Amino acid sequence: MTGSSLPRPSAAIPRTVWALGMVSLAMDVSSEMIHALLPLFLTGVLGASLAVVGVIDGIAEATAAIAKVFSGYVSDRIGKRRPLILLGYGLGAVSKPLFALAGAPGPVLGARFLDRIGKGLRGAPRDALVADVTPPDLRGRAYGLRQSLDTVGAFLGPLLAVGLMALWANDMRAVFWVAAIPAAISVGIALIWVRDAAPPDRCDKAAAPIRTADLRNLSPAFWAVTGVGVIFTMARFSEAFLVLRADELGLPLALAPLVLVAMNVVYAAGAYPAGALADRIGTNRLLLGGVACLVAADLLLAFASGLAACFAGILLWGLHMALTQGLLAQLVAEHSRADLRGSAFGLFNLATGLTLLAASVLAGVLWDRGGADLTFLTGAGFALAAVLAIAALPLLFRARA
């Protein structure tokens, strides 16, 4: 990037990380305008069951996870991240008008499918590019910053949705149309300011990094982190169920996006400090703190009898995201080789994305059969299992050394 392309907000964190953060911010404004209303659009307008909501959300996230494997592999193979990042954000922008046009749950699934393919194509190359351009001692801050900017968009989007719902008398389709605008802005920022790092040295330029034989080049520590991610993901099903829980406890339809606003304000505020702290003290204690927040959130959401307790649980859910999501990405980067980093992120996201499909489907089925308390209590049980997995990570890392 040239010196005049983008103002340097920090002397420490590379400009490319800031650019990726702004791209994510704009796309999340768009996506969360839709996602904050989509569960209620599906159930209230299109007549879908809660199990169908879980299936749609789970399939969408699993699609993103599968796409991340191939995008990570391709970005390693060609030594470039930017083309796949641009394609991914472009598909995300194209998908937005399809939500407004949907007349049944099937087309919503199609729009989510296209949107999540875009997310999958950009996700692993973007996460790998952050590591490519950032010195190892700043990666916690870099991932925290990108995640924080992403999450600023995730609460600005629902706030905008609240205002538009009030302006247009709860017309969700009109809100979906407006969501296409920040998505287009996101693509423009990516075109102008996102640039690749110099390609890493490779052990074997002709080899495909995700061949079965080459999985041996991914360290045991990487697979340990992936295992922790899988267990943890079973405990953190789709945030659609947070919206549905608040609706069940009496939150007016026009204010439904405030669920994601509340969650993401805490998430955005905490992600960068968590990354900076991880650079100084390591990740393990912060991950354990994040799991503790998730257990508390699940218990509050399970037993809440009013909106105050429900929103307390939602705020804790946001805090657990701040303390865990950027740190898991940091651990993947730390425990994978530079020439396999895109593939490593792709495989990690495949494992956790397929797990999110299972977790979201299970959450919907449990809710239909036993109510919200059964769904959130099951999540708390999986979170407690994650405590054991996280506690074992230092032993596994020392064994590798």
C-alpha positions in Angstrom: 0.0 0.0 0.0 1.2 3.5 -0.7 1.7 6.0 2.1 -1.2 8.1 0.9 -3.7 5.2 0.5 -4.9 5.1 4.1 -4.2 7.2 7.1 -2.0 5.3 9.7 -4.1 5.0 12.9 -1.4 3.2 14.8 2.4 2.9 14.5 2.3 -0.7 15.7 -0.5 -2.5 14.0 -0.2 -2.8 10.2 -2.4 -0.8 8.0 -3.7 -3.9 6.3 -5.2 -5.1 9.6 -7.0 -1.8 10.0 -8.3 -2.0 6.4 -9.5 -5.6 7.0 -11.2 -4.4 10.1 -13.0 -1.6 8.3 -14.1 -4.0 5.6 -15.5 -6.3 8.2 -17.2 -3.4 10.0 -19.1 -2.4 6.9 -20.1 -5.9 6.0 -21.3 -6.6 9.5 -23.4 -3.5 9.6 -25.2 -5.0 6.5 -25.3 -8.6 7.8 -26.5 -7.8 11.3 -29.3 -5.5 10.1 -30.7 -8.7 8.5 -29.6 -11.3 11.1 -31.1 -9.3 14.0 -34.5 -9.7 12.4 -34.2 -12.9 10.5 -35.3 -15.3 13.3 -38.5 -13.4 13.8 -39.0 -12.9 10.0 -38.8 -16.7 9.6 -41.1 -17.6 12.5 -43.5 -14.6 12.4 -43.8 -13.8 8.7 -42.8 -17.0 6.9 -44.2 -19.5 9.5 -41.1 -21.5 10.1 -40.6 -23.6 13.3 -37.7 -23.1 15.7 -36.2 -26.3 14.5 -36.2 -24.9 10.9 -34.5 -21.7 12.2 -31.8 -23.9 13.8 -31.4 -25.9 10.6 -31.1 -22.8 8.3 -28.6 -21.2 10.6 -26.6 -24.3 11.1 -26.5 -25.2 7.4 -25.4 -21.6 6.6 -22.5 -21.7 9.0 -21.5 -25.2 8.0 -21.4 -24.0 4.4 -19.1 -21.2 5.4 -16.9 -23.6 7.2 -16.5 -26.0 4.2 -15.8 -23.0 1.9 -13.0 -21.9 4.3 -11.1 -25.1 3.8 -10.9 -24.6 0.1 -10.3 -20.9 0.2 -7.5 -21.4 2.8 -5.9 -24.1 0.6 -6.1 -22.0 -2.6 -4.7 -18.9 -0.9 -1.7 -21.1 0.4 -1.3 -22.6 -3.1 -1.2 -19.4 -5.1 0.5 -17.3 -2.3 -2.2 -14.6 -2.5 -5.1 -13.9 0.0 -6.6 -10.8 -1.7 -8.5 -12.3 -4.6 -10.4 -14.7 -2.4 -11.1 -11.9 0.1 -12.6 -9.8 -2.6 -14.7 -12.6 -4.1 -16.0 -13.5 -0.6 -17.1 -10.0 0.2 -18.6 -9.6 -3.3 -20.8 -12.7 -2.8 -21.9 -11.4 0.6 -23.0 -8.1 -1.0 -24.9 -9.9 -3.8 -26.8 -12.0 -1.4 -28.4 -9.2 0.6 -31.3 -8.3 -1.7 -32.3 -11.9 -1.8 -33.5 -11.8 1.8 -35.9 -9.0 0.9 -37.3 -11.0 -2.0 -37.8 -14.3 0.0 -41.4 -15.5 0.3 -40.7 -18.8 2.1 -38.1 -20.4 4.3 -36.4 -22.1 1.2 -35.3 -18.9 -0.5 -34.0 -17.6 2.9 -31.9 -20.7 3.1 -30.6 -20.0 -0.4 -29.7 -16.4 0.5 -28.0 -17.5 3.6 -26.2 -20.2 1.6 -24.8 -17.7 -0.8 -23.9 -15.2 1.9 -22.1 -17.9 3.9 -20.2 -19.1 0.8 -18.9 -15.6 0.6 -18.0 -15.6 4.3 -16.2 -18.9 3.8 -14.2 -17.7 0.9 -13.0 -14.6 2.7 -12.6 -16.0 6.2 -9.5 -18.2 6.2 -7.5 -16.0 3.8 -8.4 -12.9 5.8 -7.4 -14.5 9.1 -4.2 -15.8 7.5 -3.4 -12.3 6.0 -3.6 -10.8 9.5 -0.9 -13.2 10.7 1.1 -12.7 7.4 1.5 -8.9 7.9 1.8 -8.8 11.7 4.8 -9.6 13.9 4.2 -12.5 16.3 4.4 -10.3 19.4 1.5 -8.1 18.1 -0.8 -10.8 16.8 -3.1 -10.8 19.9 -3.6 -7.1 19.4 -4.1 -7.5 15.7 -6.7 -10.2 15.9 -8.4 -8.3 18.8 -8.5 -5.1 16.7 -9.9 -6.8 13.6 -12.5 -8.6 15.7 -13.3 -5.4 17.6 -13.9 -3.4 14.4 -15.9 -6.3 13.0 -18.1 -6.3 16.1 -18.6 -2.5 16.0 -20.4 -3.2 12.8 -22.3 -6.0 14.5 -24.0 -3.5 16.9 -24.3 -0.6 14.5 -26.3 -2.8 12.1 -29.0 -3.7 14.6 -29.1 -0.1 15.9 -29.8 1.0 12.4 -32.4 -1.7 12.0 -34.2 -0.5 15.2 -34.4 3.0 13.8 -35.7 1.8 10.4 -38.2 -0.5 12.0 -39.6 2.4 13.9 -39.6 4.6 10.8 -41.3 2.1 8.6 -43.8 0.5 11.0 -41.9 -2.9 11.4 -41.4 -3.4 7.7 -38.6 -6.0 7.8 -38.3 -6.4 4.0 -37.6 -2.6 3.7 -34.8 -3.0 6.3 -33.3 -5.9 4.3 -33.2 -3.7 1.2 -31.3 -1.0 3.0 -28.8 -3.6 4.2 -27.4 -3.9 0.7 -25.8 -0.4 0.9 -23.1 -1.0 3.6 -22.4 -4.3 1.9 -21.5 -2.5 -1.3 -19.3 0.0 0.7 -17.5 -3.0 2.2 -16.5 -4.3 -1.2 -15.3 -0.8 -2.2 -13.0 -0.6 0.8 -11.6 -4.0 0.1 -10.9 -3.1 -3.5 -9.0 0.1 -2.6 -7.1 -0.7 0.6 -6.6 -4.4 1.2 -3.2 -5.7 -0.2 -1.4 -9.0 0.1 1.8 -9.5 2.0 4.9 -11.0 0.4 4.3 -14.7 -0.1 6.0 -17.0 2.5 8.8 -19.3 1.6 7.4 -22.8 0.9 8.8 -26.2 1.6 7.2 -27.6 -1.5 5.5 -25.3 -4.0 4.0 -28.1 -6.0 2.3 -29.8 -3.1 -1.4 -29.2 -2.2 -1.3 -28.2 1.5 -4.5 -30.1 2.4 -3.6 -33.4 0.9 -4.0 -36.2 3.4 -0.3 -36.9 3.4 0.4 -33.3 4.2 -1.8 -33.2 7.3 1.3 -34.5 9.2 2.8 -31.0 8.6 0.1 -29.5 10.9 1.4 -29.8 14.5 -0.3 -31.8 17.3 -0.7 -28.4 19.0 -2.9 -27.2 16.1 -5.1 -30.3 16.4 -5.4 -29.7 20.1 -6.6 -26.2 19.5 -9.1 -27.5 17.0 -10.4 -30.0 19.5 -10.9 -27.3 22.0 -12.7 -25.2 19.4 -15.0 -28.1 18.6 -16.0 -28.7 22.2 -16.4 -25.0 22.8 -18.6 -24.5 19.7 -21.1 -27.1 21.0 -21.8 -24.7 23.8 -22.2 -21.5 21.7 -25.0 -22.2 19.2 -26.5 -19.5 16.9 -27.3 -16.1 18.4 -30.7 -16.4 16.7 -31.7 -18.2 19.9 -30.9 -15.1 22.0 -33.2 -13.1 19.8 -35.9 -15.7 20.2 -35.5 -15.9 24.0 -35.9 -12.1 24.4 -39.0 -12.2 22.1 -40.4 -15.0 24.3 -39.9 -12.8 27.4 -41.8 -9.9 25.9 -39.3 -7.7 23.9 -41.3 -5.8 21.3 -40.7 -6.8 17.7 -39.3 -3.3 16.7 -36.7 -3.6 19.5 -35.6 -7.1 18.7 -32.3 -5.9 17.1 -31.3 -4.6 20.5 -30.4 -8.1 21.5 -27.5 -8.1 19.1 -26.7 -4.5 19.9 -26.2 -5.3 23.6 -24.2 -8.5 22.9 -21.9 -6.8 20.3 -21.3 -3.7 22.3 -19.7 -5.8 25.0 -18.0 -8.0 22.4 -16.5 -5.0 20.5 -15.4 -3.3 23.7 -13.7 -6.4 25.0 -12.0 -8.0 22.0 -9.0 -5.7 21.6 -8.2 -5.5 25.4 -8.4 -9.3 25.5 -6.0 -9.6 22.6 -3.6 -7.1 24.2 -3.7 -8.9 27.5 -3.1 -12.3 25.8 0.1 -10.9 24.3 1.3 -10.3 27.9 -0.1 -13.2 29.9 -1.0 -15.8 27.4 -4.4 -17.1 26.3 -5.3 -19.9 28.8 -6.7 -17.9 31.7 -8.6 -15.6 29.4 -10.2 -18.6 27.6 -11.2 -20.1 30.9 -12.7 -16.7 31.9 -14.6 -16.7 28.7 -16.1 -20.2 29.4 -17.1 -19.1 32.9 -19.0 -16.1 31.3 -20.7 -18.5 28.9 -21.9 -20.8 31.7 -23.2 -17.8 33.6 -25.0 -16.5 30.5 -26.6 -19.9 29.8 -27.9 -20.1 33.4 -29.3 -16.6 33.3 -31.0 -17.2 30.0 -32.4 -20.6 31.1 -34.0 -19.3 34.3 -34.8 -15.7 33.3 -38.4 -14.6 34.1 -38.0 -11.1 32.7 -36.1 -9.0 30.3 -33.6 -7.7 32.8 -32.2 -11.2 33.6 -32.4 -12.0 29.9 -30.3 -9.0 28.9 -27.8 -9.7 31.7 -27.3 -13.1 30.1 -26.9 -11.5 26.6 -24.2 -9.2 27.9 -22.3 -12.1 29.4 -22.6 -13.9 26.1 -20.9 -10.9 24.4 -18.2 -10.9 27.1 -17.5 -14.6 26.5 -17.2 -13.9 22.8 -14.7 -11.1 23.4 -12.6 -13.4 25.6 -12.4 -16.3 23.3 -12.9 -15.7 19.5 -9.9 -13.6 18.7 -7.7 -15.8 21.1 -8.7 -19.0 19.3 -7.6 -17.4 16.0 -4.4 -16.3 17.6 -3.7 -19.9 18.8 -4.3 -21.3 15.3 -1.8 -18.8 13.8 0.8 -19.6 16.5 0.6 -23.3 16.0 0.6 -23.6 12.2 3.4 -23.1 9.7 3.4 -19.9 7.6 3.0 -21.8 4.3 0.1 -23.8 5.7 -1.6 -21.0 7.6 -4.5 -20.5 5.2 -5.2 -24.3 5.2 -4.9 -24.4 9.0 -7.5 -21.7 9.4 -9.7 -23.5 6.8 -9.5 -26.8 8.7 -10.2 -25.2 12.0 -13.2 -23.4 10.7 -14.4 -26.5 9.0 -14.4 -28.4 12.2 -16.0 -25.6 14.2 -18.5 -24.7 11.5 -19.8 -28.3 11.2 -20.0 -28.4 14.9 -22.1 -25.2 14.9 -24.5 -26.9 12.5 -24.9 -29.7 15.0 -25.2 -27.3 17.9 -27.8 -25.1 16.3 -29.9 -28.0 15.1 -29.8 -29.5 18.6 -30.7 -26.2 20.1 -33.8 -25.8 17.9 -34.9 -29.4 18.6 -34.4 -29.1 22.3 -36.4 -25.8 22.3 -39.3 -27.3 20.4 -39.4 -30.3 22.7 -38.4 -28.9 26.1 -38.4 -25.1 25.9 -35.7 -22.5 26.2 -34.4 -23.7 29.6 -33.5 -27.1 28.2 -31.6 -25.5 25.3 -29.5 -23.1 27.5 -28.9 -25.7 30.2 -27.5 -28.1 27.6 -25.2 -25.3 26.4 -23.9 -24.8 29.9 -23.1 -28.5 30.1 -21.0 -28.3 27.0 -19.3 -25.2 28.3 -18.2 -27.1 31.4 -16.8 -29.8 29.2 -14.8 -27.1 27.4 -13.1 -26.1 30.7 -11.4 -29.5 30.9 -10.2 -29.2 27.3 -8.8 -25.7 27.8 -7.1 -26.7 31.0 -5.3 -29.5 29.1 -3.9 -27.2 26.4 -0.7 -26.1 28.3 0.2 -29.8 28.9 -0.3 -30.6 25.2 1.8 -27.6 24.1 4.6 -28.6 26.5 4.5 -32.2 25.3 5.0 -30.9 21.7 8.0 -28.8 22.8 
